[in-house]
C-alpha cells in the first residue's frame, strides 16, 4: 500500500509493522500536515459484517481514551472495503525492542516505565475497556523515553467467539496470556493485571518466564507451572518487587491485585528503604478442582464473583489437605493435559502443516507475498541494521524449513537501515563551538559567505538541516559560515573627529583615537590613520586615528633667581667740633652681588655728625662690603656674608 492515498487525505509513506490481523503504516495527513500511524485491517476480515461492526465500535471506544500514556486515535474510517484507524505516530521503539537491545532494565527505569504503563491500563479499565493483549510489543517508547500503550479496544473485538488475537497468531500473545485466557475462560481486568505482571517480569529479568516451540506449550505453562523466581535470573532484586510480580501473576485471578491501580501503587514504593525487610509473599496453591472444572460463567455472574474477591495483599486462608497432596499431584499432570486437549489443542487441529519459506534478505513486500502464498502471516519487528537496506528482512522466527500450522504468524525482523539520529542545530554558533558539537561526524566541510553585521565565522546555514534524521557515520556535513565583507578605506586625513566616527559606524569598523601636537593640522582633525588611505580591511577591523592638538605652545624659561638677602650696613660719622667751620669730605664705596665691582654709595661734605645706612645684596656666592673715606683717608671698612 506504500504510495497509496487513503480517503484523499492520508499518504502512506512506509511500512512500520504488522501482525495476523492488521498492518501498520507510516502516513502523512495532508489536511493537518502531520505524520500519523495508519492501521489497516487485512482484507480477509473485510467481509465479516458482525466483526466489522464490533471492530468499529471497539475502535470508537478506544478513541475515547484521552491519556498521556495512551496512543491517541485521531480518525476511524473505511474506503473501498479498506478499514483503517488513524493514530498518533510515535517516533521511537517498542518496549520489546528496548528490552532486547538493553537486557534487564535499571530498576529505577522499570518503576518509572511501569507507572506510566499501569496508569494507561487503569485509565482504560475506568471506561470498561479490557486490553486483552498487554505485551511489550504494544507499548511504544518515544525518543524521550515516555511510554505509550497502543492497540486498545482492538483485542476486544470478536467474531464467532474468537478474540481478534486469533488462534493462528496465538504465539504472539501466548507469552503474556493469563491462565483464564488460555483456558478460554472469562477475561476481566485481572487478566490485564496478569499480562502486566509478565511484562514487569520481562523488564526486570530481560527474559520471558516461559518458553516453548509452540503457542500450546507456552500457554499450558501459564496454566500449570509456577512462575520462575525472578531473583534466580537477576540477583539482589528487592523483595517487594518480587512480591508484586508474584501477586500480579497468581494463577487464580482472586489472588491477584483487586485493580491495576493497586498493582501500580505497590510497585511505586517497592524500592523504598522502608520496605527493604518485607517478607516473601506466600501464594495459595490453585485448587486442583478449579483447574479441572470449566463451568460456563456469564459476564454478569463473574462480576458478582469479582466483588467478593479480596485484594492479594491479604489473601483468604485456605485449608490445606496435605494428606491428599501426593494423590492430587498425580492427577494434576493428567488433568492438565486433559485440559489442553479440550481447550487449546483442538484450536490447532483441522489446520494443515506448512513449511516456513526462507524470506531472509527479501523486502517486506516480497516476504509477505511468500508468506501469504504459504497461508502464513507476518509479525513484523523493526530494528536498526548497518548492513541491510531499509525494509529488508534480517532474520525470521521460525526459521526456513520449519513446519508450522497454516495461518501461523512468522516473526520477521526487518531492517530500519542504519541507526539514525537527529541532526543537531548549530546555526548561530561560532564555528569552533559547532565543530565541537559535530565531533562525532567524520566529514565536516565549511564554506564562507559575506554577511554584514555578524561576527566572523558564525554558522549561518547547515546541511543537513537541524532535526533531519541522519546516519552520523555516513553523513557529510556542510556548514556555511559568515565572512565579513571587505572595505576599502577612504582618506580621512584632515577630517574632523565627528566625520571619522560617522564613517567607521556606517562601515561597521572598530576604531581608536590618539592625540598629538602638529604645527600645520588644525586641532581636532586627523593627522594620520592606520591602516592608511585606500587599504582594504574586513568589516569589524580596527582603524587607528591620530587627532591634532594644534601647535605646541613654547614657554620662555624664567631663570631662577639665586637666593639672596639684603644687609643694611650702619656707618656713623662723628664730628667732634661741630661749631667749627671746617667741612669734612665723606666718601662711602661698596661692593655686593648686584654691583659690578666697587661702586660709590655717597660722596659729600659734612660739618656735623651723620649716620649712613648702606644696603648690601649678599648671596651664598658673593659677600657685601663697604669702605668709608674721610678727606680722602680710609677710615673704616666692613664685610658681610650671606646668612641663609
Phi, psi and omega in degrees: 000355181299132182098347180276160175243128180258130174056031179056025186221318189254114178267116181281125186247334183197157174273138178256312182181192179173170179215206184288342186246332187207157172249148180243131182235154170272135184217163177247126177278110185289335183279311183265000176053058178214158177275136181227167171254132184244116178259122186241126178293143179292150189301329185294346180262357187284350184257359181265101186300314181296320179297315182297318181296316180290325177300314181294318181297316180291323178296321178294324177295318179297326180295339181281353182276105176257103183209143184294341180252019175241131177299124185286138176259123185267324192202151176225136180189183176210155179206120179053049178062021171256112183261131188218158173233132179259124186235166172301135177268124182252115178279116180164227181212166175280158175299327178299312179297322180299316180291318179299326183281324188251343184080203179305134185271152174304141187298325179296321178292321178302311183296318181295312180295316181299319180301320179291317182294313181296324178299319179293315181296317180297322178299318178296319179299325178298335178262012178076019181254120174262127186294310178074352181219047179287118179200159183300335179296332182262014178239117183260142175247121179282181187291345176267000179086010178277141182269141175223123182272137181235178179066028172294140174083322185295320181291350182264341179291130186233159176215120179064031177085357179259144174285162181297332171283091192286169177304320184297333182246028184295336182301322181294334182258333188303329181296340183237013188282133176287155180304321181292328175292318180296327180277353184079022182275191181287131180260127182230187178300329180289344172292319174297323178300317179299310181299322178294326176295322178292321177299317178298318177303315182291323178296323184283319186260340185080004183224162172276150181290325184235145176225164180178170182277346184217162177298324182298312183295322179292315180298319179299323179293323175298326181282318194255324190265142174294153181293130177302142182295118180297336180292338177289324181277336179215110183291159174064026174289138177299137181300322179300325179290319176299315180300318181299317179297318182293318178298316184293331186253022175301141181297321180273119179306330182295337181271352180280175176302145180295334180206162176295329177300319178297317177301314182299313181295324180293317181291328182304324186255009188290344179261002184287149181295331181297337184254009188292339180261018182297139182283153177299145179289139175250106183269135175291145176288150177286134177303134178300320183292328179294332178284325186281314187277138180233069181292148176283119182239129179280167180297320180293318178301317181295324179298322178294321180294320184299326180296333183270355185281128179282161176291152184292341180295338179224066186296146181292138179291147176235144177278126182267126174265079188294335181286346179264353186301314180301323180291317181293327182300324181291328183277337184300313181297318182297309184286334173298314177295321178298320178300313179300322182296327184262354182239288188281312186301317180303331181295335184269342179286161180084357178253137181285151173280140176226153176275138180283123179286161177272111182244008180295140181070011170268161173287165179304311182300316180295318181295318180294324176296317179297315181292319179297323178295334179263014181060041178235161180241160181255131171249107194263129170242133182254144177208158180287146179209128184279344188258321184262145180293161179302143179070024175252138181288124179277310180205170182220157178212120002293160182285168180302138178092345177290153179257129178223169176285145177298147183088354181292156174273133172253121183283122180247127176262113191250138182289134169262013185077184178301151180298133182252157175228161176285134176294126180294156176264111181245007179296140181079000176274151169298151183304320181299318179292321179297320180294324175295318180297328185257027184299332182285344181276134182280334186231102177239118180251152178233148172220152187253152176215132181289126180220130178278147170083004180244152174297148178300141177063040169265134181289122181249348179200155180214152174219124004292164180288155177300137179089347180290139179283126185219160173262111190303316186290340185254350191270136169261121182261131177244120178252130173260122183245153183285143173228128183291140178296156177277147178232129173267119188289138171284166173276109183255010178294132182090352180276159181281167179298321180297319179296318180298313181299318179297319182295310184293327179294316182288341180252013177054049179246147171274162182205163170212155183241141168234167182230149178201155176283147176211135186289332187244344181266128182299145179302138178090358180248161188285128174274314180206165178222148176223126356300159186284175180304140173073007172279156184256132178225168175269150173308142180091347178292157181262133177244133182259136180234141174248120181263144181282142171260006184084182180297150179279129180285132179256124180253133178292136181280124176277127179290136181282122180291136178290157179293145179208170173211155181258124179248129180263116177270123180264117185241100177274143176235112183262134176253118184289318184246093185279345182273350180288152181275004184286134178254135182259135180269116183252134177224123176240123175248159181213166176210126179214196186290340183257345181276145176264087185081199183282136182229157181270129176271312179204148175216119183197171176253140179224153175233011176221158180300137181219143177247128181253143178244107186257113177281132179236131176266117181241147177230173178300334183266334187235126176274168175244147181208158176221162178221132181256126176243134174236123181053038173084000181251132180292124183251333186199146176211139179221154180231141183234137180250162179290128186261348177071000000 
